[in-house]
């Protein structure tokens, strides 16, 4: 695991950047108590791998994780008391793979906000996004966006679990899937597993082709149909690029993300 350059300070937050190839190893990131940091990771997967982030108490953490490669992997995040995690992940695998992401809210007042983007073209992506509320007063917001083209197939569920006695917890999950060709497919379900009454939980899911009215609106402003489609698809990757606040990291992500929308 090799840092791209030395850590830097952005305001009160430290910026940490990593670029690494994973070969038959498990990685564990230990983030100490009272830490404010942004972690940028560019990962070229060369084997099936497991990556874990343990976040200490009273920490504020943002992680931008971009993965390329041809292998299955799992990401796990354990969030302690009074800590928050903002997570932005993007996957551009070239082969069939299973991708599992799990968030465990372990301590009271822990908070999670997550954004996932997955692209599939002529391959099958399975797995799921799991959020577990394991303490009282925990909050989670998940937005999952999928784009499938050619013979691509994405089959993933979002599961939020609030255990018994985890009062005053809140969980929301929203899925958006765009199908770009007649042979592509997306199957995804938001699932709530609630074992407690005093909670707030919601979910939503919209999967289909791009609305003709959206295309017509953009074309009426002078854009071609192809450019209109690209602009709509670009909305799925813009949150990832927005969070790539370092120029070097941004320049790594941009070509790979734009490749998925045909630019």
N, C-alpha and C positions, 0 to 999 in steps of 0.2 A: 504494500500500500504506500504509494509515493505522493507526497504533497506536490501540487503544481508550483507553489511558491510559498514563501513564509506567510504566516498568519498576519492579517491586517485588522485594523480597527475601523469600523464604520459607525460613527457616533459612539454609543456605549456598547455596541455589539461587536464581537470578534467574528471575523470571517475566516473560515477554514475551508480549504479546497483539497480534494483528493481526486486522483485519476489512477485507476488500478485495473489490472487484469486479475480475474479470479480463476484459480486453477486448483480444484480439489481442496478448498479451504473454507472454513467458517470464519466470519469476521464478527467481532464484537466491539462496538463503540461504547465506551463508558463516558457519559457526560456528567460531570460532578454537580453537586448542589450549588445553587446561587450562580449559575452560569447563564450568560446571554451570548448566544452565538448563532451564526448562520453557516450551515455546512453545505457545500456544493460538491456533488459526487458524480463523476463520469465513469461508468463501469462497463468494461468490455468483457462480457461473460464468456468463459471458455470451459466451463463445467457446471454441473448442477451445484448450487451453493445456497448457504444460509447466512443471512446478515442480520445482526441484532443491534438495536440501539437501546441502551439503558439510560434513562434521563433522570437525574437526581432531583431532589426537592427544590422548590422555589427557583426553577430555571425557566428561561424563555428561549426556545429553540425553533429555528426554521431550517428545514432540510429540503434541498432540491436534488432529486435523485434521477439520473438519466441512465437507462440501461440499453445496451445493444448486445447482440450476440445470438446464439442459436440454442440456448439451454434454459431449462427450468430453474427457478430459484424462489426463495422465500425471503420476505422482509418482515421483521418483527420490531415493534416499538413498545417499550414499557415506560409509562409516564407516571412519575411519583407525585406525591402530594404538592399542591399549589404550583404545579408546573404546567407549561403549555407547549404544544408542538403544532407548528404549521408545516404541512408536508405537501410537496409537489412532486409527483412522480410521472415519468414518461417511459414507455417501452416501445422499442422498434425491433422486435425479434424477426429473424429471417426464416425461422423454422418452427415446427410445431413445438409448443412449450406450455408448461403449467406454471403460472405465476400466482403466488399466494402472499397477500399482505395482511398482517394482523396487528391491530392496535389494542393494547391493554391499558385501560385507565385504572391505575392501581391505587391512587391516593385521592383523598377528598379534595375537591376544587381543582382537579386536573382537567385540562381542556385540550381538545384536539380539533383541528381544522384540516381537512385533507382534500386534495385534488389529484385525480388520476386520469391520464390519457394513454390509451392503448390503440395501436394501429395494427391491422392485420391485412395482408395481401398474399393470397395463395398459400396461407398457412393457418393452423388452428391454434388459438390461444384459449386455454382453460384456466381454472383456479377460482379465486374469489378475493373479496375485500371484506375483512372481518373486524368489527369493533366490539370490544368487550368492556362493559361498565362493571368494574369490580369493586367500586367504592361509592359512597354517597356523594351527592352534589357534583357529579361529573357531567361534562358536556362534550358532545361530538357532532361535527357537521362534515358530511362527506359528499363530494361532487365527483361523479365518475362519468367520463366521456369516452366513447368508443367510436372508431372509424374503421369500416370494413370495405375492402375493394377487391375486384377481380373474384377469385375463389376463396377469399378470406372468410374465416369463421371465428367469431368470438363467443365463448360460452362461459360467462362469469356471473356470479351472484354477489350481492352486497348484503351482509348479515350483521345486524346490530343486536347485541344481547345485553339486556339489563337484568342482572341477577336479583334474587329475592333480597329484600331489605335495603336495596340501593336507592333510597328515597331521594326525591328532588333531583333526579338525573334527567338529562335531555339528550335526545339523539335524533338526527335527521339524515336522510340519505336520498340523493337524487341521481338518477341515471339518464344519460342521453346517448343514444346510439344512432349513427348515420350510416346508411347503407348506400354505397355508390354504384353498385352494379347488380344486375339481376341474379348473378350467381353468388353474391356475397350474402352473409347471414350474421345476425347478432341475436343471441339468446341471453337475457340477463334479467334477474328478478331482485327487487329490494325486499329483504326479509327482516321482520322485527320479531325477536324472541323476548317477550316481556314477562317477567315473573314478579312484578312489583306494581302497585296501583298508583302511587304518588310520583308519576313521571310524565314527561312530555316526549312523545315519539311520533315521527312522521316519515313518510317515504313517497317517492314518485318515480315514474319511469316512462320514457318516451323513446320509442325505437321506430325508425322508418326511413324512407327516402326524404330528400330535401323538399320542403314545401314549394310547390310551383309558384305560389304567390310571392315568396321571398325572392326567387329567381327573377320573376317578372318585374318586381319592384326595382331591383338592381339594374336589370337590362333597360328599364325605362329611363334610367339615369345615364345611359350611354355605354354601359359595360357589355362585353360579350357574355354569352352563356357560360363559357369556360371560366372567365375571370370572376363571374358571379358565384360559381360553385367554389372557386378557390377562396374567395373572401369569406363565405359562410363556413367552410372547413377551417379556415385560419382562426376563427373564433375559438376553436377547440385547443389550439396550441398557444394562443397568446398569453394565457395565465402562466404557462411554464416559462416562456421567454421573458415575461415581465419580471419574474423573480430571479432570473439569471443576471444578477446585478453586477457581476464582474465581467469585464470586456472579454477576457481570455476564455472564460467559461461560456459566455454567450456565443462566441464564435465557434465553439465546439458543438453547441446544441443546434444552432440555427440551421445549418445545412441538413442535418439528419431529420429535424422536425419538418422542415419545408419539403423534404423528399416525400414525406407521407401525404402531402396534399398536392403533389405534382409540380412543385416549383424548384 
